[in-house]
């Protein structure tokens, strides 16, 4: 890969990381699922692991409908490790609270700051997340 191809791959993968936050916050299940390879693994900070698109959809279906979240993504660093692979690390500051009777959720301290490790794969559809694992660095509760 030349420098321009490497930069493009890094940018595409960084966009997947921010897309993850956007889709999660907007409860956009299909946009969320589309970020991952069909055989992807997603390991949450709570210790649960979800495999593939169908389990991701089931996870979203089980979430409470009145919860509002905001993932503030930062410190994104992606490194291309091969012609079809890359790895990345980012931080997410997560705010989450319930909305009541259609009113905005009350601002609470951040729920957590999570460290995210991603493995990316180049597919026929472009770059996708093959594995995301997260761990909590700081928790407010």
C-alpha positions in Angstrom: 0.0 0.0 0.0 1.2 3.5 -0.8 0.9 6.4 1.7 -2.3 7.7 0.1 -3.9 4.2 0.4 -2.8 3.9 4.0 -4.2 7.3 4.9 -7.5 6.5 3.2 -7.7 3.2 5.1 -7.0 4.9 8.4 -9.6 7.5 7.7 -12.2 4.9 6.7 -11.6 2.9 9.9 -11.7 6.1 12.0 -15.1 6.8 10.4 -16.3 3.4 11.5 -15.4 4.3 15.1 -17.4 7.5 15.0 -20.1 5.8 13.1 -20.4 3.3 15.9 -21.0 6.1 18.4 -23.5 7.8 16.1 -25.5 4.7 15.4 -25.6 3.6 19.1 -26.8 7.0 20.2 -29.4 7.3 17.5 -30.7 3.7 18.1 -30.0 3.1 14.4 -29.7 -0.7 14.5 -29.2 -1.2 10.8 -26.5 1.5 10.5 -24.8 -0.1 13.6 -24.9 -3.6 12.1 -23.5 -2.3 8.8 -20.3 -1.2 10.5 -19.4 -4.8 11.2 -18.4 -7.8 9.2 -21.1 -10.5 9.1 -19.0 -12.7 11.4 -17.9 -9.9 13.7 -17.4 -10.2 17.4 -18.4 -7.4 19.8 -17.2 -7.7 23.4 -18.8 -5.1 25.7 -17.2 -3.7 28.9 -19.8 -5.7 30.9 -18.3 -8.9 29.7 -21.0 -10.0 27.3 -20.0 -10.9 23.8 -22.2 -10.7 20.7 -21.4 -12.6 17.5 -22.7 -11.6 14.1 -25.4 -9.3 12.8 -28.4 -11.3 14.1 -27.1 -11.2 17.7 -26.4 -7.5 17.4 -30.0 -6.9 16.3 -31.2 -9.0 19.3 -29.0 -7.0 21.7 -30.6 -3.7 20.4 -34.1 -5.1 20.6 -33.6 -5.8 24.3 -32.5 -2.2 25.1 -35.0 0.0 27.0 -36.7 2.4 24.7 -36.5 5.5 26.9 -32.8 5.6 27.4 -30.8 8.4 25.8 -27.1 8.0 25.3 -24.2 10.1 24.0 -20.9 8.6 23.2 -18.2 11.3 23.0 -15.4 9.6 21.0 -11.8 10.7 21.2 -8.1 9.7 21.0 -8.8 7.7 17.8 -5.6 6.1 16.5 -5.7 3.6 13.6 -2.8 1.6 12.2 -2.9 -0.3 9.0 -1.4 -3.7 9.7 -1.8 -5.3 6.2 -3.4 -4.8 2.8 -6.8 -6.0 4.3 -6.4 -5.4 8.0 -6.0 -2.6 10.5 -6.2 -2.1 14.2 -7.3 0.9 16.3 -7.8 2.3 19.8 -10.1 5.0 20.9 -11.8 6.3 24.1 -15.5 6.9 24.6 -17.0 9.1 27.3 -20.5 7.7 27.7 -23.4 9.6 29.0 -26.7 7.8 29.6 -30.0 8.5 31.3 -33.7 7.9 30.8 -36.1 10.3 29.3 -39.4 10.6 31.1 -42.7 11.5 29.4 -40.9 12.8 26.3 -38.8 15.4 28.3 -35.1 15.5 27.7 -33.1 13.2 29.9 -31.6 14.9 33.0 -27.8 15.5 32.5 -25.9 13.2 34.8 -22.2 12.7 35.2 -20.6 10.5 32.6 -21.5 6.9 33.1 -18.1 5.8 32.1 -15.0 6.4 30.0 -14.3 3.3 28.0 -11.2 2.2 26.1 -12.0 0.5 22.8 -9.8 -1.8 20.8 -10.9 -2.5 17.2 -9.8 -4.9 14.5 -10.8 -3.9 11.0 -11.1 -6.0 7.8 -11.3 -4.8 4.2 -14.4 -6.5 2.7 -16.2 -6.2 -0.6 -18.3 -3.5 1.0 -15.3 -1.6 2.2 -13.6 -1.5 5.7 -15.6 -3.0 8.5 -15.1 -3.8 12.2 -14.2 -7.4 12.6 -13.9 -7.3 16.4 -14.5 -4.6 19.0 -13.6 -5.1 22.6 -14.1 -2.4 25.3 -13.2 -2.0 28.9 -14.2 0.6 31.4 -11.3 2.8 32.5 -13.4 5.1 34.8 -17.0 4.6 36.1 -19.2 7.0 37.9 -21.3 4.3 39.6 
